[in-house]
């Protein structure tokens, strides 16, 4: 009887689906929304940027995720109301193994990717007001996913990916002008 129960438990365990990357949540500000589509060995998400503040998405790795290279693909939508000059992606652990496709479906214009280790910056040839596809999130021909290097990763590790919008230089000028105006107002009140 005991052997039968043990055999049944082992058969049930073998029949269970493989563990997938576990999405643990997103730290966002404003109207930014993250939706996870990850599966075993693939970080996949949509990120609707409602503000230019960075968004931090976190996953936990399971043993089955480390059997092959970990892929990454995403659709990032710009709902900030301002054009973006690029995006910066930063891993808190590990590094990017390879950089895949970057597609701007509505503009068709070029993008360049720079950086090393766990940081990559995607720079757009002109402002992006709509969507950017990293990797092959939408299943198009000729597109390739990004990958993460696995050298320093183990089952149970948490990986956080920070996505930061790179606004137009004019946005920085407006921010500095606003800070200067606030500083003057505070100084006048103190005088």
Backbone as ProteinMPNN parsed JSONL, in Angstrom:
{"seq_chain_A": "XXXXXXXXXXXXXXXXXXXXXXXXXXXXXXXXXXXXXXXXXXXXXXXXXXXXXXXXXXXXXXXXXXXXXXXXXXXXXXXXXXXXXXXXXXXXXXXXXXXXXXXXXXXXXXXXXXXXXXXXXXXXXXXXXXXXXXXXXXXXXXXXXXXXXXXXXXXXXXXXXXXXXXXXXXXXXXXXXXXXXXXXXXXXXXX", "coords_chain_A": {"N_chain_A": [[0.825, -1.184, 0.0], [1.925, 1.288, 0.848], [4.012, 1.533, -0.986], [2.533, 1.821, -3.304], [1.236, 4.263, -2.883], [3.458, 5.973, -2.796], [4.464, 5.615, -5.382], [2.294, 6.631, -6.839], [2.319, 9.308, -5.986], [4.815, 10.135, -6.994], [4.336, 9.822, -9.738], [2.333, 11.727, -10.104], [3.729, 14.065, -9.455], [5.576, 14.091, -11.552], [3.88, 14.559, -13.637], [3.036, 17.144, -13.309], [3.016, 20.541, -14.532], [5.965, 22.275, -15.703], [7.701, 24.58, -13.628], [7.296, 28.043, -14.003], [8.841, 31.256, -14.685], [8.226, 33.341, -11.998], [6.193, 36.021, -11.615], [6.567, 38.652, -9.475], [5.676, 41.171, -9.049], [5.223, 44.74, -9.694], [6.759, 47.881, -9.327], [5.514, 50.898, -9.719], [4.844, 54.289, -10.82], [2.426, 56.949, -10.918], [0.252, 56.632, -13.693], [1.29, 54.313, -14.759], [1.285, 50.983, -15.935], [1.914, 47.546, -15.551], [1.864, 44.432, -17.206], [2.145, 41.012, -16.951], [3.401, 38.332, -18.948], [4.981, 36.146, -18.722], [6.68, 32.953, -19.065], [8.006, 29.618, -18.693], [11.414, 30.094, -18.719], [11.22, 32.541, -20.058], [11.025, 35.983, -19.89], [8.409, 38.055, -20.216], [6.475, 40.815, -21.003], [4.046, 43.522, -20.944], [4.308, 47.009, -20.862], [2.799, 49.851, -19.93], [3.566, 53.016, -20.106], [2.688, 55.512, -18.064], [3.798, 57.648, -16.918], [6.944, 59.415, -16.731], [8.507, 58.317, -14.82], [10.71, 55.797, -13.5], [9.991, 52.264, -13.878], [9.855, 49.316, -11.99], [10.146, 45.94, -12.373], [9.697, 42.693, -11.053], [10.803, 39.313, -10.891], [10.844, 35.843, -9.884], [13.181, 33.271, -10.196], [12.804, 29.92, -11.235], [13.868, 26.486, -11.028], [13.537, 25.185, -13.55], [13.695, 27.29, -15.298], [16.319, 27.741, -15.811], [17.301, 25.909, -17.579], [17.725, 26.475, -20.221], [18.764, 29.276, -22.286], [17.524, 32.342, -20.917], [14.924, 34.082, -22.237], [13.829, 37.378, -23.317], [11.167, 39.505, -23.927], [9.095, 42.285, -24.837], [6.394, 44.657, -24.919], [6.341, 48.032, -25.014], [4.513, 50.788, -24.237], [3.942, 54.215, -24.885], [2.385, 56.392, -22.938], [2.797, 58.837, -21.858], [2.466, 61.359, -22.889], [4.468, 62.889, -23.894], [7.208, 62.952, -26.213], [9.579, 60.303, -26.415], [13.086, 59.901, -26.187], [14.394, 57.594, -25.857], [14.89, 54.412, -24.142], [15.968, 53.039, -21.064], [17.161, 50.021, -19.865], [17.688, 48.191, -16.986], [19.181, 45.62, -15.225], [19.066, 44.238, -11.956], [20.52, 42.107, -11.181], [22.758, 39.82, -12.587], [23.293, 39.817, -16.193], [22.746, 41.125, -19.525], [22.595, 38.761, -22.093], [22.372, 38.639, -24.913], [21.383, 41.058, -27.34], [18.332, 41.497, -28.788], [15.825, 42.072, -31.27], [14.609, 45.42, -31.907], [11.747, 47.061, -32.393], [9.866, 49.579, -33.913], [6.787, 49.814, -34.459], [4.975, 51.725, -35.54], [6.426, 53.879, -36.497], [8.625, 52.92, -37.841], [11.225, 53.749, -37.892], [14.779, 53.86, -37.241], [16.598, 52.44, -34.434], [19.089, 52.477, -31.889], [21.176, 50.397, -29.857], [22.964, 50.557, -26.9], [25.47, 49.965, -24.343], [26.494, 47.788, -21.615], [26.969, 44.707, -19.77], [24.587, 44.615, -17.246], [23.025, 46.713, -18.152], [21.275, 48.379, -20.674], [20.773, 50.791, -23.18], [18.326, 51.976, -25.232], [18.217, 53.953, -27.977], [16.277, 56.19, -29.805], [15.909, 57.167, -33.231], [14.267, 59.264, -33.794], [11.773, 61.046, -31.902], [9.702, 58.928, -29.888], [6.352, 58.328, -29.759], [4.494, 56.372, -29.466], [4.45, 52.967, -29.591], [6.928, 50.492, -28.651], [8.55, 47.545, -29.517], [10.32, 45.102, -27.93], [12.411, 42.471, -28.709], [10.656, 39.534, -29.776], [7.866, 39.939, -29.175], [5.349, 40.122, -30.344], [5.254, 38.151, -32.204], [6.376, 38.356, -34.841], [7.859, 37.903, -38.113], [11.357, 37.414, -38.555], [12.191, 38.657, -36.222], [13.963, 38.719, -33.102], [14.244, 37.489, -29.757], [15.568, 39.121, -26.841], [18.236, 38.052, -24.652], [19.112, 36.787, -21.384], [22.108, 36.475, -19.574], [23.143, 33.56, -17.881], [25.111, 32.932, -16.074], [25.568, 33.802, -13.37], [23.203, 33.188, -12.091], [20.723, 31.529, -10.09], [18.321, 29.022, -9.128], [15.541, 30.294, -7.418], [16.535, 32.85, -7.165], [15.852, 36.346, -7.326], [15.024, 38.541, -9.899], [15.215, 41.832, -10.859], [14.022, 44.186, -13.141], [14.571, 47.333, -14.274], [12.879, 49.775, -16.006], [13.417, 52.69, -17.644], [12.267, 55.718, -18.916], [13.649, 57.805, -21.42], [13.469, 61.07, -21.664], [12.834, 63.826, -23.972], [15.382, 66.336, -24.432], [14.294, 68.871, -24.024], [12.399, 68.425, -22.077], [13.935, 68.093, -19.786], [14.894, 70.698, -19.572], [12.514, 72.086, -19.046], [11.895, 70.923, -16.574], [14.087, 71.78, -14.997], [13.65, 74.565, -15.15], [11.211, 74.723, -13.811], [11.975, 73.812, -11.242], [13.745, 75.871, -10.585], [11.973, 78.046, -10.455], [10.4, 77.258, -8.267], [12.371, 77.277, -6.291], [12.992, 80.051, -6.246], [10.538, 81.068, -5.343], [10.387, 79.96, -2.761], [12.614, 81.159, -1.635], [11.866, 83.882, -1.674], [9.776, 83.818, 0.15], [11.119, 83.283, 2.479], [12.589, 85.553, 2.838]], "CA_chain_A": [[0.0, 0.0, 0.0], [2.811, 2.443, 0.934], [4.715, 1.644, -2.263], [1.564, 2.293, -4.291], [1.053, 5.698, -2.634], [4.684, 6.666, -3.202], [4.493, 5.578, -6.849], [1.259, 7.559, -7.32], [2.801, 10.672, -5.719], [5.887, 10.415, -7.956], [3.712, 9.972, -11.057], [1.642, 13.015, -10.091], [4.759, 15.103, -9.488], [6.148, 14.108, -12.897], [2.866, 15.056, -14.57], [2.792, 18.568, -13.099], [3.74, 21.377, -15.487], [7.213, 22.877, -15.227], [7.556, 25.88, -12.993], [7.663, 29.173, -14.866], [9.265, 32.454, -13.985], [7.111, 33.83, -11.192], [6.129, 37.472, -11.538], [6.297, 39.021, -8.09], [5.034, 42.47, -8.991], [5.853, 45.899, -10.322], [6.743, 49.135, -8.592], [5.303, 51.925, -10.725], [4.312, 55.562, -10.334], [1.466, 57.54, -11.84], [-0.674, 55.728, -14.372], [2.038, 53.234, -15.402], [0.718, 49.665, -15.65], [2.686, 46.413, -16.069], [1.13, 43.179, -17.348], [3.126, 39.946, -17.145], [3.06, 37.189, -19.793], [6.148, 35.258, -18.64], [6.518, 31.505, -19.005], [9.281, 28.99, -18.376], [12.552, 30.568, -19.486], [10.919, 33.746, -20.835], [10.464, 37.185, -19.273], [7.587, 38.689, -21.237], [5.553, 41.75, -20.35], [3.637, 44.792, -21.543], [4.468, 48.109, -19.923], [2.14, 51.074, -20.384], [4.182, 54.121, -19.362], [1.792, 56.634, -17.822], [4.644, 58.745, -16.438], [8.342, 59.168, -17.109], [9.207, 57.721, -13.679], [11.114, 54.404, -13.76], [9.154, 51.148, -13.424], [10.685, 48.181, -11.581], [9.411, 44.684, -12.445], [10.48, 41.668, -10.362], [10.457, 37.913, -11.083], [11.635, 34.845, -9.174], [13.587, 32.185, -11.084], [12.636, 28.546, -10.799], [14.908, 25.607, -11.559], [13.324, 24.904, -14.965], [14.031, 28.478, -16.086], [17.755, 27.768, -16.054], [17.676, 24.804, -18.455], [18.078, 27.057, -21.524], [18.879, 30.732, -22.11], [16.298, 33.05, -20.553], [14.569, 35.084, -23.235], [13.127, 38.578, -22.858], [10.488, 40.317, -24.921], [8.154, 43.208, -24.204], [5.811, 45.77, -25.657], [6.334, 49.209, -24.144], [3.669, 51.824, -24.828], [4.185, 55.546, -24.34], [1.186, 57.171, -22.629], [3.237, 59.974, -21.047], [2.087, 62.616, -23.512], [5.671, 63.521, -24.453], [8.037, 62.054, -27.001], [10.724, 59.711, -25.723], [14.302, 59.745, -26.989], [14.876, 56.239, -25.686], [14.566, 53.653, -22.942], [17.097, 52.382, -20.423], [16.789, 48.793, -19.16], [18.748, 47.863, -16.036], [18.978, 44.438, -14.382], [19.731, 44.353, -10.649], [21.301, 40.878, -10.996], [23.074, 39.221, -13.872], [23.554, 40.726, -17.301], [22.126, 40.751, -20.788], [23.418, 37.863, -22.886], [22.35, 39.16, -26.274], [20.361, 42.058, -27.627], [17.523, 41.082, -29.933], [15.188, 43.09, -32.106], [13.9, 46.588, -31.395], [10.853, 47.431, -33.481], [8.939, 50.69, -33.699], [5.805, 49.439, -35.476], [4.245, 52.813, -36.174], [7.304, 54.844, -37.143], [9.534, 52.203, -38.722], [12.543, 54.37, -37.889], [15.852, 53.1, -36.607], [16.951, 52.559, -33.024], [20.39, 51.876, -31.596], [21.268, 49.865, -28.495], [24.305, 50.655, -26.347], [25.593, 49.55, -22.956], [27.14, 46.505, -21.367], [26.566, 44.088, -18.507], [23.169, 44.604, -16.934], [22.357, 47.945, -18.575], [21.196, 48.664, -22.104], [20.002, 51.976, -23.521], [17.791, 51.995, -26.59], [18.059, 55.343, -28.396], [15.461, 56.285, -31.008], [16.4, 58.161, -34.181], [13.341, 60.383, -33.629], [10.939, 60.828, -30.712], [8.709, 57.856, -29.937], [5.112, 58.71, -29.083], [3.57, 55.25, -29.416], [4.873, 51.667, -29.072], [8.218, 49.888, -28.978], [8.564, 46.108, -29.243], [11.641, 44.527, -27.679], [12.348, 41.048, -28.991], [9.581, 39.076, -30.649], [6.684, 39.869, -28.322], [4.119, 40.022, -31.13], [5.343, 37.006, -33.103], [6.651, 38.736, -36.222], [8.96, 37.236, -38.812], [12.642, 38.086, -38.555], [12.475, 39.297, -34.939], [14.57, 37.811, -32.127], [14.172, 37.9, -28.364], [16.779, 39.416, -26.094], [18.492, 36.976, -23.697], [19.836, 37.093, -20.156], [23.192, 35.542, -19.261], [22.776, 32.773, -16.707], [26.308, 32.553, -15.324], [25.483, 34.085, -11.933], [21.828, 33.029, -11.638], [20.364, 30.25, -9.495], [16.907, 28.873, -8.802], [15.166, 31.046, -6.223], [16.973, 34.248, -7.283], [14.913, 37.343, -7.817], [15.59, 39.447, -10.893], [14.436, 43.046, -11.069], [14.333, 44.926, -14.349], [14.089, 48.71, -14.214], [12.695, 50.399, -17.317], [13.375, 54.136, -17.477], [12.073, 56.483, -20.144], [14.609, 58.889, -21.644], [12.673, 62.117, -22.312], [13.487, 64.818, -24.813], [16.149, 67.318, -23.665], [13.418, 69.987, -23.649], [11.724, 68.068, -20.832], [14.867, 68.422, -18.716], [14.912, 72.158, -19.458], [11.289, 72.468, -18.346], [12.041, 70.488, -15.192], [15.017, 72.708, -14.335], [12.981, 75.864, -15.027], [10.218, 74.582, -12.735], [12.692, 73.765, -9.966], [14.266, 77.218, -10.32], [10.834, 78.874, -10.042], [10.054, 76.859, -6.898], [13.446, 77.798, -5.438], [12.807, 81.5, -6.091], [9.35, 81.3, -4.504], [10.762, 79.639, -1.377], [13.575, 82.186, -1.188], [11.114, 85.112, -1.417], [8.993, 83.649, 1.384], [12.05, 83.311, 3.609], [13.154, 86.914, 2.983]], "C_chain_A": [[0.876, 1.258, 0.0], [3.551, 2.658, -0.381], [3.789, 2.192, -3.341], [1.347, 3.794, -4.133], [2.272, 6.498, -3.073], [4.774, 6.72, -4.723], [3.474, 6.557, -7.43], [1.699, 9.008, -7.12], [3.899, 11.07, -6.697], [5.32, 10.622, -9.361], [3.001, 11.316, -11.164], [2.645, 14.162, -10.181], [5.368, 15.216, -10.878], [5.17, 14.692, -13.901], [2.593, 16.55, -14.41], [3.577, 19.39, -14.111], [4.998, 21.959, -14.853], [6.914, 24.235, -14.606], [8.016, 26.966, -13.958], [8.219, 30.297, -14.012], [8.05, 33.004, -13.249], [7.19, 35.343, -11.084], [5.739, 37.848, -10.115], [5.724, 40.414, -7.951], [5.845, 43.563, -9.654], [5.705, 47.103, -9.407], [6.676, 50.236, -9.644], [4.779, 53.191, -10.07], [3.345, 56.107, -11.372], [0.565, 56.477, -12.422], [0.048, 54.593, -15.1], [1.489, 51.882, -14.952], [1.589, 48.59, -16.308], [1.798, 45.174, -16.091], [2.129, 42.094, -17.718], [2.567, 38.824, -18.013], [4.172, 36.134, -19.748], [5.749, 33.792, -18.593], [7.896, 30.916, -18.711], [10.38, 29.501, -19.309], [12.324, 31.826, -20.298], [10.334, 34.841, -19.957], [9.701, 37.909, -20.37], [6.565, 39.576, -20.552], [5.153, 42.876, -21.284], [3.819, 45.844, -20.468], [3.856, 49.353, -20.546], [2.659, 52.216, -19.53], [3.212, 55.284, -19.259], [2.527, 57.834, -17.265], [6.075, 58.426, -16.851], [9.162, 58.605, -15.947], [9.575, 56.266, -13.998], [10.104, 53.399, -13.203], [10.08, 49.975, -13.121], [9.807, 46.937, -11.545], [10.289, 43.585, -11.86], [9.902, 40.276, -10.597], [11.327, 37.044, -10.185], [11.918, 33.708, -10.152], [13.302, 30.841, -10.443], [13.68, 27.684, -11.505], [14.774, 25.38, -13.067], [13.676, 26.098, -15.86], [15.491, 28.487, -16.497], [18.236, 26.649, -16.979], [18.105, 25.28, -19.844], [18.234, 28.561, -21.312], [17.514, 31.364, -21.801], [16.067, 34.14, -21.589], [13.87, 36.274, -22.594], [12.467, 39.222, -24.056], [9.431, 41.153, -24.231], [7.562, 44.148, -25.24], [5.719, 46.924, -24.657], [5.586, 50.313, -24.868], [3.904, 53.15, -24.119], [2.868, 56.296, -24.183], [1.538, 58.407, -21.804], [2.778, 61.309, -21.605], [3.269, 63.388, -24.073], [6.448, 62.479, -25.243], [9.22, 61.544, -26.194], [11.889, 59.606, -26.693], [14.858, 58.33, -26.863], [14.382, 55.611, -24.406], [15.862, 53.084, -22.383], [16.56, 51.192, -19.641], [17.961, 48.384, -18.283], [18.345, 46.651, -15.204], [19.687, 44.646, -13.059], [20.65, 43.16, -10.383], [21.556, 40.286, -12.38], [23.317, 40.273, -14.947], [22.792, 40.26, -18.532], [23.092, 39.858, -21.55], [23.518, 38.342, -24.32], [21.208, 40.152, -26.408], [19.637, 41.605, -28.888], [16.972, 42.28, -30.684], [14.629, 44.245, -31.279], [13.063, 47.089, -32.563], [9.951, 48.58, -33.05], [7.854, 50.554, -34.761], [5.153, 50.608, -36.21], [5.142, 53.838, -36.846], [8.25, 54.164, -38.126], [10.947, 52.771, -38.742], [13.516, 53.576, -37.035], [15.995, 53.397, -35.121], [18.345, 51.98, -32.872], [20.39, 51.432, -30.14], [22.725, 49.934, -28.069], [24.285, 50.164, -24.907], [26.29, 48.212, -22.854], [26.648, 45.963, -20.039], [25.063, 44.07, -18.352], [22.43, 45.854, -17.331], [22.42, 48.089, -20.085], [20.329, 49.912, -22.287], [19.619, 51.891, -24.987], [17.543, 53.455, -26.936], [17.316, 55.365, -29.725], [16.004, 57.379, -31.919], [15.5, 59.392, -34.216], [12.456, 60.052, -32.433], [9.934, 59.702, -30.934], [7.501, 58.283, -29.115], [4.179, 57.52, -28.875], [4.195, 54.008, -28.786], [6.285, 51.303, -29.507], [8.11, 48.411, -28.606], [10.012, 45.668, -29.077], [11.529, 43.028, -27.896], [11.195, 40.737, -29.919], [8.291, 38.892, -29.863], [5.404, 39.639, -29.107], [4.18, 38.936, -32.194], [5.579, 37.347, -34.563], [7.838, 37.995, -36.811], [10.227, 38.078, -38.721], [12.996, 38.8, -37.26], [13.047, 38.272, -33.974], [14.456, 38.383, -30.725], [15.551, 38.303, -27.853], [17.027, 38.204, -25.199], [19.222, 37.526, -22.474], [20.921, 36.051, -19.971], [22.852, 34.837, -17.957], [23.933, 32.467, -15.781], [26.151, 32.73, -13.815], [24.09, 33.863, -11.357], [21.578, 31.622, -11.115], [18.863, 30.215, -9.263], [16.628, 29.583, -7.48], [15.611, 32.498, -6.261], [15.825, 35.119, -7.76], [15.659, 38.257, -8.777], [14.656, 40.645, -10.998], [14.952, 43.747, -12.316], [13.726, 46.31, -14.208], [14.035, 49.252, -15.632], [12.508, 51.887, -17.074], [13.205, 54.791, -18.838], [13.138, 57.573, -20.218], [13.844, 59.989, -22.38], [13.524, 63.009, -23.209], [14.283, 65.787, -23.939], [15.302, 68.513, -23.22], [12.691, 69.706, -22.34], [12.623, 68.356, -19.627], [14.907, 69.926, -18.488], [13.67, 72.652, -18.723], [11.355, 72.093, -16.871], [12.948, 71.433, -14.422], [14.385, 74.077, -14.148], [11.946, 75.823, -13.905], [10.867, 74.549, -11.361], [13.245, 75.133, -9.595], [13.143, 78.134, -9.845], [10.412, 78.542, -8.61], [11.098, 77.392, -5.918], [13.322, 79.295, -5.204], [11.624, 81.812, -5.178], [9.67, 81.029, -3.031], [11.688, 80.714, -0.821], [12.858, 83.502, -0.86], [10.311, 85.006, -0.115], [9.897, 83.739, 2.616], [12.58, 84.712, 3.861], [12.23, 87.878, 3.661]], "O_chain_A": [[0.611, 2.192, -0.756], [3.707, 3.788, -0.843], [4.229, 2.954, -4.202], [1.281, 4.521, -5.124], [2.137, 7.575, -3.654], [5.123, 7.756, -5.289], [3.766, 7.239, -8.413], [1.476, 9.847, -7.993], [3.923, 12.202, -7.178], [5.777, 11.502, -10.09], [3.062, 11.971, -12.205], [2.421, 15.126, -10.913], [5.649, 16.322, -11.339], [5.585, 15.262, -14.911], [1.981, 17.16, -15.286], [4.674, 18.999, -14.512], [5.086, 22.116, -13.635], [5.99, 24.937, -15.016], [9.022, 26.804, -14.649], [8.09, 30.297, -12.788], [6.969, 33.116, -13.826], [8.144, 35.883, -10.526], [4.704, 37.412, -9.612], [5.323, 40.81, -6.857], [6.972, 43.358, -10.106], [4.658, 47.312, -8.794], [7.642, 50.483, -10.366], [4.331, 53.177, -8.924], [3.429, 55.772, -12.553], [0.162, 55.539, -11.735], [-0.541, 53.969, -15.982], [1.257, 51.652, -13.765], [1.956, 48.71, -17.477], [1.076, 44.895, -15.135], [2.875, 42.237, -18.687], [1.419, 38.41, -17.848], [4.278, 35.313, -20.659], [4.658, 33.432, -18.153], [8.852, 31.662, -18.501], [10.29, 29.361, -20.529], [13.148, 32.159, -21.151], [9.278, 34.66, -19.35], [10.3, 38.333, -21.358], [5.871, 39.144, -19.632], [5.824, 43.151, -22.279], [3.52, 45.604, -19.299], [4.336, 49.848, -21.566], [2.254, 52.377, -18.379], [2.943, 55.965, -20.249], [1.954, 58.917, -17.148], [6.378, 57.308, -17.268], [10.375, 58.434, -16.071], [8.826, 55.58, -14.693], [9.45, 53.652, -12.191], [10.984, 49.675, -13.9], [8.841, 46.874, -10.785], [11.489, 43.54, -12.132], [8.691, 40.069, -10.519], [12.413, 37.454, -9.773], [11.019, 33.237, -10.848], [13.533, 30.649, -9.249], [14.301, 28.122, -12.474], [15.774, 25.381, -13.785], [13.927, 25.924, -17.053], [15.86, 29.18, -17.446], [19.441, 26.458, -17.147], [18.784, 24.547, -20.563], [17.867, 29.068, -20.252], [16.49, 30.965, -22.357], [16.913, 35.012, -21.789], [13.379, 36.187, -21.469], [13.11, 39.461, -25.078], [8.927, 40.783, -23.17], [8.151, 44.398, -26.291], [5.101, 46.802, -23.599], [5.965, 50.724, -25.965], [4.047, 53.195, -22.897], [2.298, 56.777, -25.163], [0.675, 58.964, -21.126], [2.706, 62.294, -20.869], [3.08, 64.447, -24.673], [6.358, 61.281, -24.976], [9.791, 62.274, -25.384], [11.713, 59.269, -27.864], [15.693, 57.914, -27.666], [13.572, 56.186, -23.679], [16.75, 52.691, -23.14], [15.623, 51.327, -18.853], [19.087, 48.245, -18.761], [17.297, 46.653, -14.558], [20.797, 45.178, -13.032], [21.467, 43.198, -9.462], [20.667, 40.261, -13.231], [23.517, 41.452, -14.656], [22.264, 39.149, -18.573], [24.28, 40.165, -21.644], [24.61, 38.44, -24.878], [20.21, 40.09, -25.69], [20.258, 41.361, -29.922], [17.578, 43.351, -30.724], [14.235, 44.079, -30.124], [13.6, 47.493, -33.594], [9.355, 48.557, -31.973], [7.982, 51.115, -35.85], [4.816, 50.485, -37.387], [4.67, 54.6, -37.689], [8.635, 54.761, -39.132], [11.781, 52.322, -39.528], [13.125, 52.739, -36.221], [15.577, 54.443, -34.625], [18.742, 51.097, -33.632], [19.701, 52.008, -29.299], [23.613, 49.442, -28.766], [23.219, 49.97, -24.321], [26.631, 47.585, -23.857], [25.991, 46.669, -19.273], [24.345, 43.571, -19.219], [21.298, 46.054, -16.89], [23.478, 47.939, -20.696], [19.294, 50.067, -21.639], [20.471, 51.752, -25.864], [16.753, 54.126, -26.272], [17.676, 54.648, -30.658], [16.501, 58.399, -31.442], [15.944, 60.463, -34.632], [12.399, 58.901, -32.001], [9.386, 59.545, -32.025], [7.616, 58.565, -27.922], [3.173, 57.646, -28.176], [4.446, 53.987, -27.581], [6.772, 51.726, -30.555], [7.64, 48.067, -27.521], [10.83, 45.843, -29.98], [10.648, 42.382, -27.328], [10.802, 41.563, -30.743], [7.693, 37.816, -29.881], [4.468, 39.025, -28.595], [3.259, 38.808, -33.001], [5.028, 36.684, -35.442], [8.712, 37.52, -36.086], [10.175, 39.305, -38.802], [14.014, 39.489, -37.205], [12.674, 37.099, -34.011], [14.557, 39.593, -30.52], [16.572, 37.867, -28.384], [16.116, 37.399, -25.002], [19.858, 38.579, -22.525], [20.68, 34.863, -20.188], [22.328, 35.456, -17.032], [23.736, 31.787, -14.774], [26.579, 31.86, -13.057], [23.815, 34.303, -10.241], [22.138, 30.648, -11.618], [18.211, 31.258, -9.208], [17.409, 29.473, -6.535], [15.121, 33.308, -5.474], [14.947, 34.676, -8.5], [16.779, 38.689, -8.503], [13.452, 40.489, -11.202], [16.159, 43.882, -12.518], [12.515, 46.451, -14.043], [15.02, 49.197, -16.369], [11.572, 52.305, -16.392], [13.909, 54.461, -19.793], [13.484, 58.187, -19.208], [13.592, 59.87, -23.579], [14.754, 62.949, -23.201], [13.888, 66.036, -22.8], [15.557, 69.1, -22.168], [12.397, 70.628, -21.579], [12.149, 68.802, -18.582], [14.948, 70.382, -17.346], [13.762, 73.539, -17.874], [10.92, 72.861, -16.013], [12.614, 71.844, -13.311], [14.559, 74.695, -13.097], [11.819, 76.777, -13.138], [10.377, 75.177, -10.422], [13.22, 75.518, -8.426], [13.344, 78.922, -8.92], [10.101, 79.442, -7.83], [10.756, 77.896, -4.848], [13.525, 79.764, -4.084], [11.7, 82.71, -4.34], [9.262, 81.793, -2.157], [11.553, 81.126, 0.331], [13.199, 84.165, 0.12], [10.182, 85.981, 0.626], [9.475, 84.219, 3.669], [12.98, 85.029, 4.981], [12.58, 89.044, 3.844]]}, "name": "protein", "num_of_chains": 1, "seq": "XXXXXXXXXXXXXXXXXXXXXXXXXXXXXXXXXXXXXXXXXXXXXXXXXXXXXXXXXXXXXXXXXXXXXXXXXXXXXXXXXXXXXXXXXXXXXXXXXXXXXXXXXXXXXXXXXXXXXXXXXXXXXXXXXXXXXXXXXXXXXXXXXXXXXXXXXXXXXXXXXXXXXXXXXXXXXXXXXXXXXXXXXXXXXXX"}
